[in-house]
Amino acid sequence: MRRKNVDPMVFSDLLASLDLSAAEGSVPSPCVGVCRVHAKTRFCVACFRTIDEITRWGGASDNDKRVIWQTLQQRYDASLR
């Protein structure tokens, strides 16, 4: 999946500065303010989350958020191929 009309450096910079070992309650949201779901992949074209991941984020535990971030890293890497 190639992203269109989204600055690829925004998410890349967010990933580079991410510290998943941060203290409880401080796992940042992957949202970069471009909420648009790709028709084929069903991932947000900016943060790579599914609709389910987006809606669960607010109530997710820090551990669940870290798991989502690891998944997002894999999706991002795959999008660069």
URURCOR-V289125 format. One line per field, one symbol per residue. psi: psi as a letter, one per 20 degrees, with the letter a starting at -180 (. if undefined). burial: 1 if it has 16 or more other C-alpha atoms within 10 Angstrom, else 0. Layout:
psi = ???
burial = ???
This chain:
psi = opqpkpoihghghgghipnijrqqjjoqqipjjnnppphghkqpigijqrgghghighjqrhghhhggghghggggghii.
burial = 000000000010011000010000001001000010110000111111110001001000010011011001101100000
